[in-house]
Amino acid sequence: MSAPTSFKLNTGATIPAVGLGTWQAKAGEVRQAVAHALKAGYRHIDGALCYQNEEEVGLGIKDSGIPRSEIFLTSKVWSSYHDRVEECLDTTLKSLQTDYLDLYLIHWPVRLVPNGTHPLFPTKPDGSRNLDWDWDQAKTWAQMEDVLKKGKVKAIGLSNAGIPIIEHIIKTGKVTPAVLQVELHPYCPQHALLKYCKEKGILLEAYSPLGSTSSPLHEDPDLVAVAKKHNVPTATVLISYQVNRGVVVLPKSVTPARIESNLKTIKLDEEDMNRLDKLAESGKQTRFTTPPWGSDFGFPDWFGAGNKDAPEGARLLAGKA
């Protein structure tokens, strides 16, 4: 028995349960990966301006021969464009060779201030990121609502935002986010966040669902046991785990065989789910993606359990245990 193949957004739109992630794919590989994925049955592609490969994504879509109307296409506004959301979107649309997106997300809930040092990662003289913590994310969200109203995007959402930030957006905005994209896997299940989002009608999306390249996740005895039980690779279990939780999952690969296998999901029973749900509780709670922003973004485990490893001066929206 297979897991769900799609979910409904709070806009009423349908979103495929499994999408192809395009982060960290090398130049020259993305075009072929996207084309192969679409020919293999994918109908959901996740990208971002910051990935610096959207032109290749657009070419891959064109190469596939699959009509644009059949593809759910996502991109993200980058932090150095928080005061110029539509400009960022227009750049993305041109690169992708499309006139609309199905979903547009705020990539990170913090503004980077352009100063001529780098178009994406402007820095201060000391080398640190040129961040503007006084910038209200409600201003960025208002611009997201504007491009939604104009029809340039069909849905809007957030990425890498914890509950305090989501609450602020819901309180100050007119439109509730349709999606929240965050790191999710059995070592970082974010159970409380999933519960909260379901209550608010926000669909969760999982990036890094397979952990990192060198993560110990695939050797975990409990995960291996579930994989053996169903006679499938551990990657299939990790992807299926999210879909069975009601979460969209975005595995990334440029290898044709893996692209195809990542699309296959299975139905996990209650015993399987309970086993995987409890992995993080056994002292294995781990994040594989924590860029040096200097904030926990409202996640209580960003700097270790209870943010106990937070550096001095870090902005802790979730506090420190």
C-alpha positions in Angstrom: 0.0 0.0 0.0 1.3 3.5 -0.9 1.2 6.7 1.1 -0.8 9.8 0.0 0.4 11.2 -3.3 -0.9 14.8 -2.8 -2.3 17.2 -0.2 -4.6 20.2 -0.1 -3.4 23.7 0.6 -5.5 26.2 2.5 -6.0 27.9 -0.9 -7.8 24.8 -2.1 -5.0 23.9 -4.5 -3.5 20.5 -4.7 0.2 20.0 -4.1 2.1 16.8 -4.9 3.4 15.0 -1.8 6.9 14.5 -3.2 8.8 17.2 -5.0 12.4 17.5 -6.4 14.6 19.7 -4.3 17.2 21.6 -6.4 19.5 23.0 -3.6 23.3 22.4 -3.8 23.0 20.8 -7.3 26.1 21.6 -9.3 26.0 23.7 -12.4 25.1 21.6 -15.5 23.4 18.9 -13.4 20.1 20.6 -12.5 18.8 20.8 -16.1 19.1 17.1 -16.6 17.8 16.3 -13.1 14.7 18.4 -13.5 14.0 17.0 -17.0 14.5 13.4 -15.8 12.4 13.9 -12.7 9.4 15.3 -14.7 9.7 12.5 -17.3 9.8 10.0 -14.4 6.5 11.3 -13.0 7.4 14.2 -10.7 5.1 17.1 -10.9 6.6 19.3 -8.1 9.8 21.2 -8.4 11.2 23.2 -5.5 13.8 26.0 -6.2 15.0 29.4 -5.0 16.8 32.4 -6.3 19.6 31.8 -3.9 20.3 28.4 -5.4 21.6 30.3 -8.4 20.3 27.6 -10.8 16.8 28.7 -11.8 17.7 29.2 -15.5 18.7 25.5 -15.6 15.5 24.6 -13.8 13.5 26.4 -16.4 15.5 24.7 -19.2 14.9 21.3 -17.6 11.2 22.0 -17.5 11.2 22.9 -21.2 13.3 19.8 -22.0 10.8 17.5 -20.3 7.9 18.3 -22.6 5.6 18.4 -19.6 3.1 21.3 -19.8 3.7 24.1 -17.3 0.1 23.7 -16.1 0.8 20.2 -14.9 3.8 21.2 -12.7 3.7 22.6 -9.2 6.6 25.1 -9.2 8.0 26.7 -6.0 10.6 29.4 -5.5 11.7 31.7 -2.6 12.4 35.4 -2.1 16.0 35.9 -0.9 16.9 37.9 2.2 18.7 40.7 0.3 15.3 41.4 -1.5 13.0 41.7 1.5 12.3 45.3 0.5 12.0 44.4 -3.2 9.9 41.2 -3.2 8.4 41.7 -6.6 11.8 42.5 -8.2 13.1 39.2 -6.8 10.0 37.4 -8.1 10.3 38.9 -11.6 13.9 37.8 -11.8 12.9 34.2 -10.9 10.0 34.2 -13.3 12.3 35.3 -16.2 14.9 32.6 -15.3 12.2 29.9 -15.1 10.5 31.1 -18.3 7.1 31.2 -16.7 4.6 33.9 -15.8 3.5 32.6 -12.4 4.6 30.4 -9.5 2.4 27.9 -7.7 4.1 28.8 -4.4 6.4 31.6 -3.3 8.1 31.4 0.1 10.2 33.8 2.3 13.4 31.8 2.3 14.7 33.1 5.7 12.8 35.4 8.0 15.6 38.0 8.2 16.7 40.8 5.9 20.2 41.2 4.5 21.1 44.7 3.6 22.7 45.1 0.2 25.9 47.2 0.4 27.8 46.3 -2.8 29.9 43.5 -1.3 27.9 40.6 -2.6 24.4 40.5 -4.3 23.2 37.6 -2.1 25.4 37.7 1.0 26.4 41.3 1.7 28.9 41.4 4.6 30.2 43.9 7.1 33.9 44.9 7.4 34.4 42.1 9.9 33.1 39.5 7.5 29.8 38.8 9.2 26.5 39.0 7.3 25.0 42.5 7.0 21.8 41.7 8.8 18.9 44.1 9.6 17.2 42.7 12.7 15.0 45.8 13.0 13.3 45.0 9.7 9.8 43.8 10.4 8.9 40.6 8.6 5.4 41.9 8.3 6.7 44.3 5.7 8.0 41.5 3.6 4.8 39.5 4.1 2.7 42.5 2.9 4.7 42.5 -0.4 4.1 38.7 -0.6 0.4 39.4 -0.3 0.7 42.0 -3.1 2.2 39.6 -5.6 -0.4 37.0 -4.6 -3.2 39.5 -5.3 -1.6 40.4 -8.7 -1.8 36.7 -9.7 2.0 36.3 -10.1 1.9 33.5 -7.5 -0.9 31.2 -6.5 0.1 30.7 -2.9 2.5 32.2 -0.4 4.3 30.8 2.6 7.3 30.8 4.9 10.5 28.8 5.3 12.8 28.4 8.3 10.4 30.3 10.6 9.5 29.1 14.1 6.2 29.5 15.8 6.9 33.1 17.2 7.5 34.4 13.7 4.5 32.6 12.2 2.3 34.0 15.0 3.5 37.5 14.1 2.8 37.0 10.4 -0.7 35.7 11.1 -1.5 38.5 13.6 -0.3 41.3 11.3 -1.1 40.0 7.8 -4.2 39.4 5.9 -3.3 36.0 4.4 -2.4 33.0 6.5 0.7 31.2 5.1 -0.2 28.2 3.0 3.1 26.4 3.6 6.0 26.3 6.0 9.2 24.7 4.7 11.7 23.5 7.4 14.3 20.8 8.0 12.5 17.6 9.0 13.6 14.0 9.5 13.4 11.5 12.4 16.4 13.2 14.2 14.6 16.6 13.9 10.8 15.7 13.8 9.5 19.0 15.2 6.4 17.4 16.5 5.1 20.5 18.3 5.6 22.6 15.1 3.7 20.0 13.0 0.8 20.0 15.5 0.7 23.8 15.5 0.7 24.1 11.7 -2.1 21.6 11.4 -4.2 23.6 13.8 -3.5 26.8 11.8 -4.2 25.1 8.4 -0.5 25.5 7.3 1.0 22.6 5.4 4.5 21.6 6.4 7.2 20.8 3.8 10.4 18.9 4.7 13.8 19.8 3.3 16.9 17.6 4.1 14.5 14.7 4.7 17.4 12.2 4.2 19.7 14.1 6.6 23.1 15.3 5.3 25.5 13.6 3.0 27.5 12.2 5.9 24.7 11.9 8.5 24.4 8.7 10.6 20.7 8.7 10.0 20.8 5.9 7.4 22.7 3.6 9.8 20.3 4.1 12.6 19.2 0.6 13.9 15.6 1.5 14.2 15.4 3.0 10.7 17.3 0.1 9.2 14.8 -2.3 11.0 11.8 -0.6 9.5 13.4 -0.6 6.0 14.1 -4.3 6.3 10.6 -5.0 7.5 9.2 -3.4 4.3 12.1 -4.6 2.1 12.9 -1.0 0.9 15.9 1.3 1.1 16.2 3.6 4.2 15.7 6.6 1.9 12.2 5.2 1.0 11.4 5.0 4.7 12.6 8.5 5.4 10.6 10.0 2.6 7.5 7.9 3.4 7.7 8.9 7.1 7.0 12.5 6.2 4.3 11.8 3.8 2.6 9.5 6.3 2.7 12.5 8.8 0.9 14.7 6.3 4.1 16.5 5.3 5.3 17.3 1.8 8.8 16.0 1.3 11.5 17.4 -0.9 14.4 15.0 -1.5 17.2 16.2 -3.8 19.3 14.2 -6.2 20.8 14.5 -9.6 21.3 10.8 -10.0 18.6 9.3 -12.3 18.1 6.1 -10.4 17.8 7.9 -7.1 15.4 10.5 -8.5 13.1 7.7 -9.6 13.4 5.7 -6.3 12.7 8.8 -4.2 9.3 9.2 -5.8 8.2 5.8 -4.4 6.5 5.9 -1.0 5.0 3.3 1.2 2.3 3.2 3.9 3.9 2.9 7.3 1.9 1.3 10.1 1.4 2.7 13.6 4.3 0.7 15.0 6.7 2.0 12.4 5.6 5.6 12.9 5.9 5.4 16.7 9.4 3.9 16.4 10.5 6.7 14.1 8.7 9.4 16.1 10.7 8.6 19.2 14.2 8.6 17.7 15.0 12.2 18.6 13.7 11.7 22.1 16.5 9.1 22.7 19.2 11.7 22.6 19.6 11.8 18.8 18.0 15.2 18.2 20.2 16.8 15.5 19.9 19.5 12.9 22.1 19.2 9.8 21.4 22.7 8.4 22.1 25.7 10.7 23.6 28.5 8.7 25.4 31.3 10.7 22.5 33.8 11.0 23.0 34.4 14.7 19.3 33.6 15.6 17.2 30.6 16.5 14.3 31.9 14.4 12.0 30.7 17.1 13.2 27.1 17.1 14.0 25.8 20.6 16.5 23.3 19.3 18.4 25.5 16.8 21.5 25.7 19.0 21.2 22.2 20.5 18.5 21.0 22.9 16.9 23.9 24.7 19.3 26.2 22.7 21.9 25.4 25.4 24.8 25.9 22.9 23.7 29.3 21.7 26.6 31.7 21.3 26.7 34.9 23.3 24.6 37.6 21.7 22.4 35.2 19.7 18.9 36.3 19.1 16.8 33.7 20.8 13.1 34.0 20.0 12.4 30.6 21.6 14.5 31.3 24.6 17.2 29.2 26.3 16.5 26.3 28.6 
